[in-house]
Amino acid sequence: MDLVPPLAAVQACSVQPLEDYDGPRAPLLRQVSLDEERRDECQGHWRGVHIQGEEEEKGVRLFRALLLQHLRLEELRPPPCIVATARPDPSGWWMYWRDWRALERAAKRFRGTKARARLAARAEQISLLSLDEVAFEDIMQELCQACAHIEQRALVVLAFLCEVCARAVRVGGWCRAADWAAKHVAQCATPWAIRHGGWSAVVERAGGARREETTLLAGAAFAALLAFLLFCRTRMRQALL
């Protein structure tokens, strides 16, 4: 018996294109479509139109640095669009160095707390494959309202966004997650930071040291170094005479 169907039967039973299929489809296990569609056109998430001024630029840069460090600590390889550099700044990277050191110090201390574990658990509960931007912003508003400590709010927000983006790297949909996170930092977190003195003041307080204290310590260290150099110069002059 010939079990091979004729060629006409094979052509008649050809697979229907997805574009012509109007029935319900099986749920996606990974959000591959959104990521692969943007693989060539996505140049990064740190140069969007939502970055309007200096404080928005600073906030997005600080979040990008914190996210890359978080992915490294979680042993996750970031997608190329997340690694993409931010918009060139003529003032130079050193303008952000002190702010990043303060934020890094605060994040390192926060990483071992129970609050960070609760944020990670909350991020795991988010259904990224069915989430839209409106629902994402609702979650962020609830998080901000639940944060009782004003001085730690910026750190909590940035840490939670890192947890969400890290989970998106694991399960898919990282382009949407990174876009929403960068927009939230620029459009929601930055106005709050400006009302509380700007990102520099916010991260300094979160890091446990005020700018005045840092300046005082730097001035004291400089005075001590100057006194030591004058002392060495005096002793050398006496030795030569």
Backbone hydrogen bonds in HBPLUS format (Angstrom, degrees):
<---DONOR---> <-ACCEPTOR-->    atom                        ^
c    i                          cat <-CA-CA->   ^        H-A-AA   ^      H-
h    n   atom  resd res      DA  || num        DHA   H-A  angle D-A-AA Bond
n    s   type  num  typ     dist DA aas  dist angle  dist       angle   num
A0009-ALA N   A0006-PRO O   3.09 MM   3  5.43 124.4  2.41 104.1 117.3     1
A0010-VAL N   A0006-PRO O   3.23 MM   4  6.64 152.0  2.31 148.6 156.5     2
A0011-GLN N   A0007-LEU O   3.04 MM   4  6.32 160.7  2.08 152.7 157.1     3
A0012-ALA N   A0008-ALA O   2.98 MM   4  6.13 145.7  2.10 139.9 149.7     4
A0013-CYS N   A0009-ALA O   3.09 MM   4  6.23 137.1  2.28 139.6 149.8     5
A0020-ASP N   A0017-PRO O   3.07 MM   3  5.50 141.5  2.23 107.5 117.4     6
A0021-TYR N   A0018-LEU O   3.19 MM   3  5.04 162.0  2.22 101.9 107.1     7
A0036-GLU N   A0032-VAL O   2.84 MM   4  5.93 175.2  1.84 169.0 170.6     8
A0037-GLU N   A0033-SER O   2.93 MM   4  5.86 155.0  1.99 149.5 156.1     9
A0038-ARG N   A0035-ASP O   3.21 MM   3  5.35 131.9  2.46  96.9 109.1    10
A0039-ARG N   A0036-GLU O   3.33 MM   3  4.98 162.0  2.36  95.7 100.8    11
A0042-CYS N   A0038-ARG O   2.81 MM   4  5.18 152.1  1.89 142.3 145.8    12
A0051-ILE N   A0048-GLY O   3.23 MM   3  5.92 169.2  2.24 115.8 119.0    13
A0057-GLU N   A0053-GLY O   3.04 MM   4  6.24 157.4  2.09 147.2 153.9    14
A0058-LYS N   A0054-GLU O   2.89 MM   4  6.15 155.3  1.95 147.3 154.4    15
A0059-GLY N   A0055-GLU O   2.90 MM   4  6.08 164.2  1.92 151.0 154.8    16
A0060-VAL N   A0056-GLU O   3.01 MM   4  6.16 166.9  2.03 151.8 155.0    17
A0061-ARG N   A0057-GLU O   2.98 MM   4  6.09 158.4  2.03 146.3 152.8    18
A0062-LEU N   A0058-LYS O   2.94 MM   4  6.13 161.1  1.98 151.9 156.7    19
A0063-PHE N   A0059-GLY O   2.98 MM   4  6.19 157.2  2.03 146.6 153.1    20
A0064-ARG N   A0060-VAL O   2.90 MM   4  6.09 159.6  1.94 149.1 154.6    21
A0065-ALA N   A0061-ARG O   3.04 MM   4  6.28 164.0  2.07 151.4 154.8    22
A0066-LEU N   A0062-LEU O   2.99 MM   4  6.18 158.0  2.04 146.3 152.7    23
A0067-LEU N   A0063-PHE O   2.81 MM   4  5.99 156.4  1.86 152.9 159.6    24
A0068-LEU N   A0064-ARG O   3.00 MM   4  6.21 164.2  2.03 153.3 156.5    25
A0069-GLN N   A0065-ALA O   3.12 MM   4  6.30 156.8  2.17 143.6 149.9    26
A0070-HIS N   A0066-LEU O   2.90 MM   4  6.10 154.3  1.97 145.2 152.9    27
A0071-LEU N   A0067-LEU O   2.91 MM   4  6.18 160.3  1.95 155.6 159.8    28
A0072-ARG N   A0068-LEU O   3.09 MM   4  6.26 151.1  2.18 140.4 148.2    29
A0073-LEU N   A0069-GLN O   2.97 MM   4  6.26 157.8  2.02 151.4 156.9    30
A0074-GLU N   A0070-HIS O   2.95 MM   4  6.16 143.0  2.09 143.8 154.4    31
A0076-LEU N   A0071-LEU O   2.87 MM   5  5.10 176.0  1.88 155.7 156.1    32
A0075-GLU N   A0072-ARG O   3.07 MM   3  4.95 156.3  2.13 100.4 107.0    33
A0082-ILE N   A0079-PRO O   3.05 MM   3  5.49 141.0  2.21 111.3 121.9    34
A0083-VAL N   A0079-PRO O   3.20 MM   4  6.54 149.5  2.29 149.9 159.0    35
A0084-ALA N   A0080-PRO O   2.99 MM   4  6.11 129.8  2.25 143.4 156.2    36
A0092-GLY N   A0089-ASP O   3.10 MM   3  5.74 160.4  2.13 118.5 124.0    37
A0095-MET N   A0092-GLY O   3.31 MM   3  6.01 162.6  2.34 114.3 119.0    38
A0096-TYR N   A0093-TRP O   2.96 MM   3  5.67 159.9  2.00 121.2 127.0    39
A0097-TRP N   A0094-TRP O   3.30 MM   3  4.86 152.8  2.38  91.6  99.5    40
A0100-TRP N   A0096-TYR O   2.91 MM   4  6.07 158.6  1.96 154.6 161.1    41
A0101-ARG N   A0097-TRP O   2.93 MM   4  6.17 155.7  1.99 151.4 157.9    42
A0102-ALA N   A0098-ARG O   3.11 MM   4  6.33 155.7  2.17 145.3 151.1    43
A0103-LEU N   A0099-ASP O   2.98 MM   4  6.23 160.0  2.02 149.0 154.7    44
A0104-GLU N   A0100-TRP O   2.76 MM   4  5.89 159.0  1.81 151.1 157.4    45
A0105-ARG N   A0101-ARG O   2.98 MM   4  6.08 153.5  2.05 141.4 148.2    46
A0106-ALA N   A0102-ALA O   3.05 MM   4  6.30 155.8  2.11 145.0 151.3    47
A0107-ALA N   A0103-LEU O   2.84 MM   4  6.03 161.4  1.88 152.5 157.9    48
A0108-LYS N   A0104-GLU O   2.94 MM   4  6.03 153.6  2.01 145.1 151.8    49
A0109-ARG N   A0105-ARG O   3.24 MM   4  6.44 155.0  2.31 140.6 146.5    50
A0110-PHE N   A0106-ALA O   2.89 MM   4  6.07 149.9  1.98 145.5 154.9    51
A0111-ARG N   A0107-ALA O   2.95 MM   4  5.94 137.2  2.14 142.7 151.8    52
A0113-THR N   A0110-PHE O   3.17 MM   3  5.45 167.3  2.19 118.4 119.0    53
A0118-ARG N   A0114-LYS O   2.99 MM   4  6.32 149.8  2.08 149.1 157.3    54
A0119-LEU N   A0115-ALA O   2.98 MM   4  6.28 150.7  2.07 145.2 153.3    55
A0120-ALA N   A0116-ARG O   2.98 MM   4  6.25 157.7  2.03 149.1 154.6    56
A0121-ALA N   A0117-ALA O   3.03 MM   4  6.24 154.5  2.09 142.2 149.1    57
A0122-ARG N   A0118-ARG O   2.91 MM   4  6.12 152.3  1.99 144.8 152.4    58
A0123-ALA N   A0119-LEU O   2.94 MM   4  6.20 154.5  2.01 148.6 155.3    59
A0124-GLU N   A0120-ALA O   3.08 MM   4  6.33 145.5  2.20 141.7 150.7    60
A0125-GLN N   A0122-ARG O   3.13 MM   3  5.24 139.4  2.30  98.4 109.7    61
A0126-ILE N   A0123-ALA O   3.25 MM   3  5.47 156.3  2.31 105.0 111.9    62
A0130-SER N   A0127-SER O   3.24 MM   3  5.77 148.0  2.35 111.0 118.9    63
A0136-PHE N   A0132-ASP O   2.99 MM   4  6.21 150.2  2.08 147.3 156.7    64
A0137-GLU N   A0133-GLU O   2.97 MM   4  6.18 157.9  2.02 146.8 151.2    65
A0138-ASP N   A0134-VAL O   3.01 MM   4  6.31 147.5  2.12 144.6 154.0    66
A0139-ILE N   A0135-ALA O   3.07 MM   4  6.35 152.7  2.15 144.7 150.9    67
A0140-MET N   A0136-PHE O   3.06 MM   4  6.40 154.4  2.12 146.8 153.9    68
A0141-GLN N   A0137-GLU O   2.91 MM   4  6.13 153.5  1.98 147.5 154.2    69
A0142-GLU N   A0138-ASP O   3.05 MM   4  6.28 158.9  2.10 148.0 153.1    70
A0143-LEU N   A0139-ILE O   2.99 MM   4  6.24 151.7  2.08 144.3 152.4    71
A0144-CYS N   A0140-MET O   2.97 MM   4  6.23 159.6  2.01 149.4 154.0    72
A0145-GLN N   A0141-GLN O   3.01 MM   4  6.20 160.0  2.05 149.7 155.0    73
A0146-ALA N   A0142-GLU O   3.00 MM   4  6.11 140.5  2.16 140.3 150.6    74
A0147-CYS N   A0144-CYS O   3.30 MM   3  5.31 147.3  2.41  97.0 106.1    75
A0152-GLN N   A0149-HIS O   3.16 MM   3  5.49 142.2  2.31 105.3 115.6    76
A0153-ARG N   A0150-ILE O   3.18 MM   3  5.22 161.2  2.21 105.5 111.3    77
A0156-VAL N   A0152-GLN O   2.92 MM   4  6.14 161.2  1.96 157.9 163.5    78
A0157-VAL N   A0153-ARG O   2.90 MM   4  6.11 163.6  1.93 156.3 160.4    79
A0158-LEU N   A0154-ALA O   3.01 MM   4  6.19 171.6  2.02 153.6 155.6    80
A0159-ALA N   A0155-LEU O   2.88 MM   4  5.96 158.7  1.93 148.1 154.8    81
A0160-PHE N   A0156-VAL O   2.92 MM   4  6.05 156.5  1.97 147.7 153.8    82
A0161-LEU N   A0157-VAL O   3.00 MM   4  6.24 159.6  2.04 151.4 156.9    83
A0162-CYS N   A0158-LEU O   3.03 MM   4  6.26 147.3  2.14 142.2 151.0    84
A0163-GLU N   A0159-ALA O   3.05 MM   4  6.38 149.9  2.14 143.2 151.1    85
A0164-VAL N   A0160-PHE O   2.96 MM   4  6.29 157.9  2.01 152.8 158.3    86
A0165-CYS N   A0161-LEU O   2.98 MM   4  6.16 166.4  2.00 148.8 152.4    87
A0166-ALA N   A0162-CYS O   2.90 MM   4  6.01 153.2  1.97 145.4 153.1    88
A0167-ARG N   A0163-GLU O   3.04 MM   4  6.25 155.5  2.10 145.3 151.4    89
A0168-ALA N   A0164-VAL O   2.96 MM   4  6.25 148.8  2.06 144.8 154.2    90
A0169-VAL N   A0165-CYS O   2.97 MM   4  6.26 144.2  2.10 143.8 152.8    91
A0170-ARG N   A0166-ALA O   3.20 MM   4  6.53 142.3  2.35 138.5 148.1    92
A0170-ARG N   A0167-ARG O   3.08 MM   3  5.03 122.3  2.43  92.1 106.9    93
A0171-VAL N   A0167-ARG O   3.00 MM   4  6.29 160.7  2.04 155.4 159.2    94
A0172-GLY N   A0168-ALA O   2.70 MM   4  5.00 143.8  1.83 139.0 145.9    95
A0177-ALA N   A0173-GLY O   3.24 MM   4  6.48 169.5  2.25 151.7 154.8    96
A0178-ALA N   A0174-TRP O   2.84 MM   4  5.90 166.2  1.85 151.5 155.0    97
A0179-ASP N   A0175-CYS O   2.97 MM   4  6.06 158.2  2.02 145.3 151.8    98
A0180-TRP N   A0176-ARG O   2.91 MM   4  6.11 171.0  1.92 159.0 160.8    99
A0181-ALA N   A0177-ALA O   2.93 MM   4  6.04 157.3  1.98 145.7 152.7   100
A0182-ALA N   A0178-ALA O   2.97 MM   4  6.07 167.0  1.99 149.6 152.8   101
A0183-LYS N   A0179-ASP O   3.00 MM   4  6.18 162.3  2.03 151.5 156.8   102
A0184-HIS N   A0180-TRP O   2.90 MM   4  6.05 154.4  1.96 145.3 152.6   103
A0185-VAL N   A0181-ALA O   3.00 MM   4  6.26 159.7  2.04 151.0 156.1   104
A0186-ALA N   A0182-ALA O   3.03 MM   4  6.25 160.0  2.07 147.5 152.8   105
A0187-GLN N   A0183-LYS O   2.76 MM   4  5.75 169.3  1.77 157.0 160.4   106
A0188-CYS N   A0184-HIS O   2.88 MM   4  5.13 151.0  1.97 133.1 140.2   107
A0189-ALA N   A0184-HIS O   2.90 MM   5  6.27 165.0  1.93 154.0 159.0   108
A0190-THR N   A0185-VAL O   2.88 MM   5  5.91 133.3  2.10 145.4 157.0   109
A0193-ALA N   A0189-ALA O   2.89 MM   4  6.17 154.4  1.96 148.2 156.2   110
A0194-ILE N   A0190-THR O   2.83 MM   4  6.08 154.6  1.89 157.1 164.0   111
A0195-ARG N   A0191-PRO O   3.10 MM   4  6.34 154.9  2.17 143.8 149.6   112
A0196-HIS N   A0193-ALA O   3.06 MM   3  5.09 139.8  2.23  97.0 109.0   113
A0198-GLY N   A0193-ALA O   2.64 MM   5  4.85 155.8  1.69 141.0 134.7   114
A0197-GLY N   A0194-ILE O   3.17 MM   3  5.19 154.4  2.24 114.7 111.1   115
A0202-VAL N   A0198-GLY O   3.01 MM   4  6.23 158.5  2.05 152.4 159.3   116
A0203-VAL N   A0199-TRP O   2.93 MM   4  6.02 174.0  1.94 157.2 157.7   117
A0204-GLU N   A0200-SER O   3.08 MM   4  6.10 146.8  2.19 139.3 148.8   118
A0205-ARG N   A0201-ALA O   3.07 MM   4  6.26 158.6  2.11 145.8 150.4   119
A0206-ALA N   A0202-VAL O   2.98 MM   4  6.24 156.3  2.04 145.6 152.9   120
A0207-GLY N   A0203-VAL O   2.85 MM   4  5.91 140.9  2.01 137.0 147.1   121
A0209-ALA N   A0204-GLU O   3.15 MM   5  5.60 151.5  2.23 165.7 159.3   122
A0208-GLY N   A0205-ARG O   3.15 MM   3  5.22 155.1  2.22 100.6 108.2   123
A0213-GLU N   A0210-ARG O   3.06 MM   3  5.24 115.9  2.49  99.1 114.1   124
A0214-THR N   A0210-ARG O   2.92 MM   4  6.27 160.3  1.96 156.0 162.1   125
A0215-THR N   A0211-ARG O   2.87 MM   4  6.07 160.7  1.91 150.3 155.4   126
A0216-LEU N   A0212-GLU O   2.91 MM   4  6.07 154.1  1.98 143.4 150.9   127
A0217-LEU N   A0213-GLU O   2.93 MM   4  6.16 160.4  1.97 151.3 155.8   128
A0218-ALA N   A0214-THR O   2.95 MM   4  6.15 158.6  1.99 147.2 153.6   129
A0219-GLY N   A0215-THR O   2.87 MM   4  6.07 155.0  1.93 146.5 153.6   130
A0220-ALA N   A0216-LEU O   2.90 MM   4  6.14 154.7  1.97 147.1 154.0   131
A0221-ALA N   A0217-LEU O   2.90 MM   4  6.13 157.4  1.95 148.3 154.4   132
A0222-PHE N   A0218-ALA O   2.97 MM   4  6.17 156.1  2.02 145.4 152.0   133
A0223-ALA N   A0219-GLY O   2.93 MM   4  6.12 156.1  1.99 146.1 152.7   134
A0224-ALA N   A0220-ALA O   2.92 MM   4  6.14 156.3  1.98 147.1 153.4   135
A0225-LEU N   A0221-ALA O   2.95 MM   4  6.18 157.3  2.00 147.0 153.1   136
A0226-LEU N   A0222-PHE O   2.92 MM   4  6.13 156.7  1.97 148.1 154.5   137
A0227-ALA N   A0223-ALA O   2.91 MM   4  6.12 157.8  1.96 147.4 153.5   138
A0228-PHE N   A0224-ALA O   2.96 MM   4  6.19 153.0  2.04 144.3 151.8   139
A0229-LEU N   A0225-LEU O   2.99 MM   4  6.25 156.9  2.04 147.9 153.6   140
A0230-LEU N   A0226-LEU O   2.98 MM   4  6.22 159.9  2.02 150.5 155.7   141
A0231-PHE N   A0227-ALA O   2.93 MM   4  6.11 151.7  2.01 144.0 152.1   142
A0232-CYS N   A0228-PHE O   2.93 MM   4  6.20 159.6  1.97 150.0 155.0   143
A0233-ARG N   A0229-LEU O   2.95 MM   4  6.12 153.8  2.02 145.3 152.8   144
A0234-THR N   A0230-LEU O   2.95 MM   4  6.16 156.2  2.01 146.0 151.9   145
A0235-ARG N   A0231-PHE O   2.99 MM   4  6.25 165.8  2.01 154.0 157.3   146
A0236-MET N   A0232-CYS O   2.96 MM   4  6.07 155.8  2.02 145.7 152.4   147
A0237-ARG N   A0233-ARG O   2.98 MM   4  6.16 153.0  2.05 144.8 152.0   148
A0238-GLN N   A0234-THR O   2.96 MM   4  6.23 156.9  2.02 149.5 155.7   149
A0239-ALA N   A0235-ARG O   2.96 MM   4  6.15 150.3  2.05 142.4 150.6   150
A0240-LEU N   A0236-MET O   3.02 MM   4  6.24 151.1  2.11 144.2 151.2   151
A0241-LEU N   A0237-ARG O   3.06 MM   4  6.26 146.8  2.17 144.1 152.8   152
